[in-house]
Every structure is written in structure tokens, then in C-alpha cells.
Amino acid sequence: MMLSDHLTSSMEVALEETCRELPNGGDHESRKVIDEQLLAAAEAGHITLDKLRAAALRGFPSEAKAARE
């Protein structure tokens, strides 16, 4: 799948925002999992920033919630 510059930028924003929600900003493995989730979401046609954010958080809901508290 060829990713547009806009989609790539949106995926980067979703990745960074999600990692900020994780304890210690997320480790390498967490970033890798999030990246894979973002690619899968984009391939499925979920290309808006809101949908990418939701896809990125899908694997880490409890960690992200704990980091906000």
C-alpha cells in the first residue's frame, strides 16, 4: 500500500500522541505494536486522524488511562 504524505503525517501524530499517554512514553515494543495497528487501520481504509488515534489506543487502553490519572 502506498501511503500519502498526509496519511503518513496523521499516522505519526497518532503514534506520538498515543506514546505520550503510555508510561515513560512507550518503549520500542509498544511503538512497534502501535505502528502495526496504524498500518492495519490505514490498509482497512481508516485514514482520518480520529480513526487512527482510536486504532493506536486499541491495544493499550488501560495503560493510557493510568498515565492520564
Backbone as a chain_set.jsonl record, in Angstrom:
{"seq": "MMLSDHLTSSMEVALEETCRELPNGGDHESRKVIDEQLLAAAEAGHITLDKLRAAALRGFPSEAKAARE", "coords": {"N": [[0.857, -1.187, 0.0], [0.603, 2.138, -0.897], [1.406, 4.991, 0.849], [0.101, 8.187, 1.377], [1.585, 11.449, 1.798], [0.096, 12.975, 3.572], [-1.387, 11.019, 4.971], [0.714, 9.577, 6.134], [1.751, 11.563, 7.818], [-0.443, 11.922, 9.535], [-0.505, 9.407, 10.734], [1.925, 9.455, 12.099], [1.396, 11.504, 13.951], [-0.691, 10.311, 15.423], [0.72, 8.121, 16.485], [2.699, 9.394, 18.102], [1.074, 10.869, 19.888], [-0.277, 8.797, 21.179], [1.851, 7.408, 22.368], [2.682, 9.322, 24.204], [0.715, 9.043, 26.065], [1.276, 6.664, 27.279], [3.009, 4.935, 29.947], [6.177, 6.266, 30.678], [6.422, 7.167, 28.075], [6.189, 5.103, 26.285], [7.744, 2.104, 25.175], [10.165, 0.594, 22.901], [8.982, -1.78, 21.9], [6.255, -1.282, 22.381], [5.835, 0.918, 20.698], [6.272, -0.333, 18.271], [4.125, -2.147, 18.155], [1.976, -0.343, 18.115], [2.531, 0.982, 15.722], [2.131, -1.125, 13.896], [-0.606, -1.512, 14.299], [-1.571, 0.911, 13.362], [-0.831, 0.794, 10.645], [-2.399, -1.393, 9.827], [-4.947, -0.32, 10.266], [-4.94, 1.805, 8.425], [-4.691, 0.38, 6.018], [-7.155, -0.821, 6.052], [-8.728, 1.247, 5.42], [-9.236, 3.191, 7.284], [-8.537, 6.229, 7.664], [-8.707, 8.744, 8.76], [-7.624, 11.148, 11.197], [-8.837, 10.869, 13.722], [-9.806, 8.198, 13.616], [-7.406, 6.85, 13.288], [-6.145, 7.502, 15.693], [-7.843, 6.142, 17.473], [-7.386, 3.507, 16.653], [-4.697, 3.26, 17.312], [-4.735, 3.416, 20.087], [-6.116, 1.161, 20.752], [-4.788, -1.211, 21.577], [-3.777, -0.519, 24.031], [-5.494, 0.465, 26.127], [-5.823, 0.468, 29.005], [-3.283, 1.163, 29.996], [-2.908, 3.698, 28.892], [-5.016, 5.079, 30.086], [-4.251, 4.938, 32.788], [-1.928, 6.449, 32.743], [-2.929, 8.979, 32.348], [-4.157, 9.564, 34.741]], "CA": [[0.0, 0.0, 0.0], [1.34, 3.396, -0.976], [0.846, 5.94, 1.809], [0.281, 9.592, 1.015], [2.277, 12.252, 2.812], [-0.89, 13.37, 4.584], [-1.673, 9.847, 5.801], [1.922, 9.314, 6.916], [1.797, 12.577, 8.88], [-1.502, 11.604, 10.502], [-0.076, 8.219, 11.47], [2.976, 9.897, 13.023], [0.743, 12.243, 15.031], [-1.39, 9.323, 16.254], [1.744, 7.363, 17.203], [3.309, 10.229, 19.148], [0.064, 11.172, 20.91], [-0.528, 7.572, 21.938], [3.028, 7.124, 23.203], [2.664, 10.268, 25.329], [-0.264, 8.539, 27.032], [1.801, 5.455, 27.907], [4.057, 5.164, 30.951], [7.511, 6.518, 30.14], [6.367, 7.482, 26.654], [6.158, 3.886, 25.476], [9.043, 1.539, 24.82], [10.302, 0.222, 21.487], [7.974, -2.789, 21.552], [4.942, -0.62, 22.344], [5.794, 1.721, 19.475], [6.167, -1.267, 17.154], [2.735, -2.638, 18.144], [1.132, 0.772, 17.685], [2.799, 1.182, 14.298], [1.448, -2.205, 13.179], [-2.047, -1.234, 14.377], [-1.843, 2.041, 12.47], [-0.756, 0.304, 9.264], [-3.588, -2.216, 9.579], [-6.099, 0.584, 10.171], [-4.837, 2.529, 7.152], [-4.998, -0.577, 4.954], [-8.596, -1.085, 6.113], [-9.435, 2.451, 4.989], [-9.445, 4.106, 8.408], [-7.436, 7.156, 7.419], [-8.847, 10.032, 9.447], [-6.81, 11.22, 12.403], [-9.604, 10.295, 14.837], [-9.828, 6.739, 13.498], [-6.047, 6.376, 13.534], [-5.925, 7.599, 17.144], [-8.583, 5.036, 18.1], [-6.665, 2.268, 16.333], [-3.434, 3.262, 18.054], [-5.024, 3.177, 21.512], [-6.853, -0.092, 20.93], [-4.024, -2.212, 22.294], [-3.228, -0.002, 25.28], [-6.458, 1.338, 26.815], [-5.631, 0.612, 30.458], [-2.035, 1.875, 30.226], [-3.123, 5.098, 28.549], [-5.878, 5.653, 31.115], [-3.458, 5.075, 34.013], [-0.967, 7.546, 32.567], [-3.664, 10.26, 32.456], [-4.637, 9.775, 36.123]], "C": [[0.894, 1.238, 0.0], [0.65, 4.409, -0.06], [1.125, 7.367, 1.349], [1.036, 10.312, 2.134], [1.334, 12.643, 3.936], [-1.187, 12.211, 5.53], [-0.477, 9.515, 6.684], [2.033, 10.296, 8.077], [0.757, 12.296, 9.951], [-1.123, 10.396, 11.353], [1.013, 8.581, 12.484], [2.387, 10.645, 14.218], [0.048, 11.264, 15.979], [-0.4, 8.507, 17.079], [2.309, 8.167, 18.363], [2.316, 10.562, 20.258], [-0.21, 9.952, 21.786], [0.638, 7.267, 22.865], [3.118, 8.087, 24.379], [1.726, 9.81, 26.42], [0.262, 7.325, 27.802], [2.854, 5.797, 28.951], [5.42, 5.279, 30.272], [7.529, 6.766, 28.636], [6.359, 6.278, 25.735], [7.556, 3.41, 25.136], [9.042, 1.131, 23.347], [9.225, -0.774, 21.061], [6.578, -2.178, 21.459], [4.796, 0.188, 21.063], [5.622, 0.829, 18.249], [4.738, -1.787, 17.018], [1.798, -1.55, 17.632], [1.297, 1.013, 16.196], [2.086, 0.123, 13.459], [-0.061, -1.988, 13.173], [-2.42, -0.096, 13.428], [-1.802, 1.609, 11.002], [-1.982, -0.53, 8.908], [-4.826, -1.343, 9.423], [-6.094, 1.319, 8.835], [-5.186, 1.611, 5.98], [-6.483, -0.909, 4.903], [-9.418, 0.144, 5.728], [-9.725, 3.446, 6.084], [-8.313, 5.132, 8.392], [-7.604, 8.532, 8.061], [-8.027, 9.999, 10.734], [-7.546, 10.603, 13.592], [-9.617, 8.768, 14.791], [-8.443, 6.147, 13.727], [-5.714, 6.439, 15.021], [-6.602, 6.431, 17.859], [-7.876, 3.711, 17.854], [-5.384, 2.163, 17.139], [-3.656, 2.929, 19.52], [-5.629, 1.807, 21.786], [-6.08, -1.129, 21.748], [-3.563, -1.793, 23.672], [-4.225, 0.831, 26.091], [-6.189, 1.522, 28.297], [-4.353, 1.376, 30.779], [-2.203, 3.37, 29.966], [-3.989, 5.781, 29.605], [-5.088, 5.889, 32.4], [-2.483, 6.235, 33.912], [-1.651, 8.905, 32.713], [-4.057, 10.575, 33.885], [-3.534, 10.217, 37.035]], "O": [[1.82, 1.355, 0.803], [-0.551, 4.649, -0.185], [2.25, 7.705, 0.978], [1.107, 9.833, 3.266], [1.716, 12.646, 5.106], [-1.233, 12.394, 6.746], [-0.646, 9.203, 7.863], [2.37, 9.903, 9.194], [1.041, 12.418, 11.143], [-1.391, 10.368, 12.555], [1.017, 8.065, 13.602], [2.818, 10.45, 15.355], [0.184, 11.376, 17.197], [-0.654, 8.23, 18.251], [2.388, 7.668, 19.485], [2.671, 10.54, 21.437], [-0.357, 10.077, 23.002], [0.431, 6.906, 24.023], [3.587, 7.702, 25.45], [1.919, 10.153, 27.586], [-0.26, 6.997, 28.868], [3.516, 6.83, 28.853], [5.762, 4.481, 29.4], [8.564, 6.586, 27.995], [6.51, 6.425, 24.522], [8.445, 4.212, 24.845], [8.048, 1.302, 22.643], [8.628, -0.632, 19.994], [5.808, -2.518, 20.561], [3.75, 0.148, 20.416], [4.916, 1.186, 17.306], [4.199, -1.862, 15.914], [0.925, -1.817, 16.805], [0.314, 1.225, 15.485], [1.502, 0.442, 12.423], [-0.725, -2.245, 12.169], [-3.461, -0.141, 12.773], [-2.65, 2.018, 10.209], [-2.538, -0.392, 7.819], [-5.66, -1.592, 8.553], [-7.134, 1.439, 8.188], [-5.893, 2.017, 5.058], [-7.013, -1.239, 3.843], [-10.648, 0.096, 5.712], [-10.395, 4.451, 5.844], [-7.271, 4.937, 9.018], [-6.735, 9.391, 7.918], [-7.773, 8.929, 11.286], [-6.938, 9.887, 14.387], [-9.454, 8.117, 15.824], [-8.318, 5.063, 14.297], [-5.073, 5.532, 15.552], [-6.011, 5.806, 18.739], [-7.781, 2.882, 18.759], [-5.028, 1.078, 17.6], [-2.845, 2.229, 20.127], [-5.648, 1.349, 22.929], [-6.683, -1.855, 22.538], [-3.018, -2.608, 24.416], [-3.823, 1.827, 26.693], [-6.315, 2.636, 28.804], [-4.327, 2.157, 31.73], [-1.704, 4.202, 30.724], [-3.731, 6.925, 29.979], [-5.24, 6.933, 33.034], [-2.239, 6.929, 34.899], [-1.026, 9.872, 33.15], [-4.272, 11.74, 34.219], [-3.767, 10.436, 38.224]]}, "num_chains": 1, "name": "protein.A"}
